[in-house]
Structures are given as C-alpha cells and as structure tokens.
Amino acid sequence: MGAYEFVALDKSGKESKGLIEGDTPKHVRQLLRERNMFPVRVTEVAQREAKRQTTFSLRRGLSPGELALITRQMASLSQSGLPLEEVLLAVSQQNDQPRAKSILLGVRSKVMEGHSLADGLGDFPQAFPELYRATVAAGEQSGHLDVVLERLADYTEARQELRQRITNAMIYPAALIVMALGIISFMLATVVPRIVSVFENTSAELPGLTRGLIATSDFLRNHWLLLIIATAAVLWGLWWLFQKEGPRRRYHQFLLRAPIFGRLTQGINTARFTRTFSILAGSGVPVLEAMKISAEVIENLPMREAVNEAALRVREGAGISRSLAASKLFPPMMIHLISSGEAGGRLEEMLARSAAGQEREVDGRIAALLGILQPLLIVAMGAIVMVIVLAILLPIFEINNLIR
C-alpha cells in the first residue's frame, strides 16, 4: 500500500484535503467514493516529493527541529516493542505538520511493502540526509535498530541545540544593527532636512560636516528605491558567486585564515565532523564510509576536502589521526584524542569527547565575540548619532557669522 494525498469534494461541494492509504490511485479514488466524496486530485506522496526535489522550492525537507522530534518519538516507541509500521503510524498521527505527516506515511507504505526502513527513508533524501539513512541501515543490519535510533535522537537533538544556540546568540546583534540602521535612516530622511533647512537660505557657507549631512540626507530621500534595488542586486550577486565552487573555496580559505573567525569556523566544522563520525562509528558503519558521510556535514570546503583525502589515505592503510593531521586544518586536541581512541580501541568515545570539547569551545568563543560586538555596536551607533548632532549644532554655534 502507498500513501496518497487527495483533494475531493463532498456532497455540498466543499473541498476537502487529506491523506489516505491505498494500493493504487484507482483504489484510492474508489475509497473516496465509498465515503461519498468526489475525487478531484490524487497524488502519491513519494512521487510528489521526488518532483519537489527537481523543482524550485523554498523548503524541500524537514527542519532540524522536526527531524529531532520525529527521531526521538521513533526511538521511544521502538524501545517499547511496537512493530515498525505501527511506530511510523503513531508518529505520523502525533505530528501536526502536514508535510511531515505525509512523508512519514510514505515511509510507512514502503515498509509495509516489505522494504527496509532505510529504503523507505531513501525515497525522501531531502527529509532524511545520507548520515541518517546510513545509520538506520547499519542498525537494521546489526539487529539493534532501537539502540541506533536512540543514538540518532541524541545526535539530532544535540545538533539542533548547537544550531539554536548560535542562532539565539546572533538575534540581539542582528536586532541592534537593524534598529540602528532604521533610526539613522529615519533621522536622515525626515528629521535632519527639517532642521538644516533653516540654514540653507543663509548666504554664508555652512560647515563641511553640515553640508555632508545635507547631501547624505538628500541622496537617501531622492534615491531610496535605487539604493534598495542596488543592495538587493549586490546580495544576489554575492549569492550567485558563492554558488560556484572556486569563489566559495577561496572565501572558505579566507575564513580559516581570519584572525577571529578562523578558530570559530574551525571549531564549528570540527564539532560537526567528530559528532557525526562518532554516531556513525558507534552504529556499526564501516570507518571509510563513516568518514565520507561525516565529510558531507562540513560546510568549509578545504576542511571537507581534507577529510576526503584522509579517507583515501586510510583506505591505503594509514591511521585516521595521521591522515587528518596531514592537512593541518584540524585542532591538535582532536588529532590526539582520535590517536588515543585508535590505539585503545575507543574511537567512538574519543570522537564524542572531542565533539563535546569543540562544542564547549565554540560556545565560549561565541560568548566572547558577543561580549565585544554588542558594546562596539552601541559605540558605533552613538558615534553616528553624535556626528548628526554635531552637524546640526555647528551652524547654531556659528549663527552670528551666518546672519552677518
């Protein structure tokens, strides 16, 4: 049986949408007619998701929060001994998001046809990343799917928590910047022209600071639409440029060499890599495959390529720690912990310890940056306001000269 989304009309002509399971679209239409409903459109969930991946869409998969919640629910129900199809049905019924519900029912339909859970997840690659599917496949092969789902739940929740901490940390500076730009633009566009217009009729020359303020104010009032279009064009141009691998790699190399953001970029990507490598290694995924999958979660291109090159060296018989150390892009502490884990047969434990250490370091660096950034933003805003006030006050101080 498959999961189908339908649009149908009841006897009164009212449109109704929903999800239903059936063998074929024809069978689904028959089921709807038995409910005294006229089917208008019937679409299989898997086909709709496949089409969505090849077309433009603002949202192609599940959000990190949704994925973490679904994984935790699946892990809890699996450990209670429920059959897998009942687990998927219960989680889909518990979920309030139509998109997530349809995806889960699509996976359940695949499982009920006799396929494995990993195969069912494979029909929705935008919702379940390769790391997720490979870990589930390893859990099914080893017969410990409930334990693997529990590990995945911990991993997805930890990653979502790290993402949420970074996002929350940037809310206040972003709001402060937007507010500062809004206030300054409002003053230049409305307040300043009314005040300085008093001095424009004088024959004496205005101070340079005042003339510059008037020119800036006139430019904003006369070309504000052009300014918005130019800003949008520049942002789109940068986005288009960074879609190309060459410029994006050079930008990522610059980030790694930057005095402040280099260590932060290195720490974030190292934490992602080691945490992912740890969950895969602990779930029974082969080391080479685990390294390749873990490299995909690294956003920095030079670091991702370094992991892929290290995987080639490991294939040839080299150690993991030595292979990763060759690039000199990863923290020495991570290299030493991996080396210790290889020597003592505790690779998963050492990877998890390295990930926890890197996450703590990232939190500390973000807190330190915010501690510096917030006062700097306030000082910069105060300096700009002071310039505006001085530009207004200088002609007042020279009012006698201007009248003469």
NORRAQUI-V369681 format. One record per run of one state. SS is the DSSP state (hx for helix, st for strand, lp for the rest). FROM is the first residue (numbers start at 1). TO is the last residue. If there is no record, write none. Layout:
BEGIN
SS_FROM_TO ; SS_FROM_TO
END
This chain:
BEGIN
lp_1_1 ; st_2_9 ; lp_10_14 ; st_15_22 ; lp_23_24 ; hx_25_34 ; lp_35_37 ; st_38_44 ; hx_45_54 ; lp_55_63 ; hx_64_79 ; lp_80_83 ; hx_84_94 ; lp_95_97 ; hx_98_112 ; lp_113_116 ; hx_117_122 ; lp_123_129 ; hx_130_142 ; lp_143_144 ; hx_145_200 ; lp_201_207 ; hx_208_242 ; lp_243_244 ; hx_245_257 ; lp_258_260 ; hx_261_282 ; lp_283_286 ; hx_287_295 ; lp_296_300 ; hx_301_315 ; lp_316_319 ; hx_320_325 ; lp_326_331 ; hx_332_344 ; lp_345_346 ; hx_347_397 ; lp_398_398 ; hx_399_403 ; lp_404_404
END
